[in-house]
């Protein structure tokens, strides 16, 4: 396996992806605002995309890049539907704090 991509080692890209994913997980676990949670999920998806692109470049394969396009399409759909749900809940409850939203409780 090629260990350098344009002079930068593969481990550097993987470390950056790991750091981004960790920040995203912390954002989902710590924050209570629904919009911030969506941004943290997007950060996690982008870190996975970075891993796919890194291995695609290191292995000289296009498969990782194709998967990234699918992940980006799913992320765009998730953001659109998720933000529409958050806006609908905000109109009804006047808050986007996930601790105060109890619509699924009986």
N, C-alpha and C positions, 0 to 999 in steps of 0.2 A: 504494500500500500504506500502510496506517495505521502510523505509526511509534511510536505510544504505546499501551500496554496499561495501562489504569488509571493513567495518569500516568508509567509506567515505560517507557523506550525499549526497542524490540525488541532492539537491540544488547546491552543489559545481560543479557537472558535468554540470548541466544546466547553471550555471553562466559562466563556461569556454566555453561552446558552444555558449552562447550569445556573449561573448567577441570575440571569433573567427569569428563569423558571422559578427559582427560589423566591425572588421578589414577588412574582405573580401569586405563588402559593400563600405567602405571607399576607398579601393584599386581600385575598379571598378569605383567609381565616381571621384577620384582625379587623378589617374595615366593615362597617355596617351600612354604608350607603350603597344602594343597588347599582348606581352608575359607576362608582369606583370599583365595585366587584366585577362588573362587565369589562372595565379597562384592565383589571388584573388577569382576567381570563384571556383577553386578547394578548397580553404580554406573554402568557404561558404558551399560547398558540404560536406566537412569533418566535419564541425560543425553540420550539420543536421544528419550525420551518428552518431556522438557522442550522439545526443539526442535519436536517434532510439535505439542505444545500451543501453543507460541508462535506458530507459523505458522497454526494453526487459529484462534486468537483474532485475529491480525493480519489474516487474510484473511476472517474471518467465515464460516468453513467448518467443517463438522462432521467432515469426512473424517479430519483428524489425530487427533481425539479417538477415533474408531472404531479407528484403527490402534493407538492407545495401549492400548486394551482388549485387542487381540490380543497385543501385546508383553507386557503384564502377565500374560496367561494362559500364554504360552510361558515367561516367566521363572519363574512359579510351578512349572510342570512341570519345567523345567530344575533348579530348586533341589531339588525333591523327589527326582528321579531321581539327581541328582548327589550329594546328601548320603547317599542310600542306598548308592551305590557307594563313597563315602568311608568310611562306617561298615563296610561289608563288607571293604574293604581293610584298615582299621584293625584289625579283629578278627583278620585273618590275619597281617598284617605288624607290628602294634603301632606303626605310625607313619603320619602323614598328610603326611609330607614327600615332595613329588613327585620329588625327586632320589633317594630311597631306594626308590621303588616301581619295580620292573623286571619287572612281570608280563608285559609284551608282548615281552620279549626272549627269544630261544631259547637 
